[in-house]
Amino acid sequence: MPEIRYRIYPTLLNSFLYYEQQIQSADGSVLVAFQDLIDRINRVKKPATVAQQRGIDFESALLTGEGEEVFPQPILSEMRRKLPPKYRTQVYVKAVVRGDIEVYGLVDVLGGNRAIDIKTTARYEAPKFAFNPQNLYLLGLHPWGVEQLDYLITDFNGVYVETYRYDTYDFEPLLSGLERFAGFLETNQPLITDKRVLKMPTEKTRRKRGTDGIQTSLF
């Protein structure tokens, strides 16, 4: 069993990729600047944006019925029809990749051979989630019989589905992004105050660094 050096969740990797690519908002400002990324690594608490809170509230309404009266009923009904007949919610999953990097997080819905992530967006253009780091969840879910990850998406006007399958998805770009992020963490180690993302290496870790094995767990 490899010794874990880095523990990275998909949203954090996504922030790094935005920073690395200098993705800009509609007004031309950089979405994730250097200090923004450091703050996210250190889990500096910031209030949810209006869009983020609406997404949280919608997921709760969809899966529990709480507060559903403020959302379009036809959208809720259509999305519910696309859920598995039986499912669990907020399932913890992790996968160890490249020897000492652990990717972990919560899958919104798990039922049968499908994992489902619920997304809300102001504007939808397909494919929106082809390179989303949450696709790495498939590495941890596949040994448990999960073959695909579906994104169940709404812009509150329509409902859309994107499907990514373990046996056809190219994970390499995301795995390469994890490696670059690990390098960023090493370079900026003095700025990292939340040590959950980065552990000091032992000699055993150094020897195993660079291996390509993948170990998985659902719990």
Secondary structure by P-SEA (a helix, b strand, c coil): cccccbbbcaaaaaaaaaaaaccccccccccccaaaaaaaaacccccccaaaaaaaaaaaaaacccccccccaaaaaaaaaacccccccbbbbbbbccccbbbbbbbccccccbbbbbbbcccccccccccccccccccccccccccbbbbbcccccbbbbbbbbcccccaaaaaaaaaaaaaaaaaacccccccccbbbbcaaaaaacccbbbbbbcc
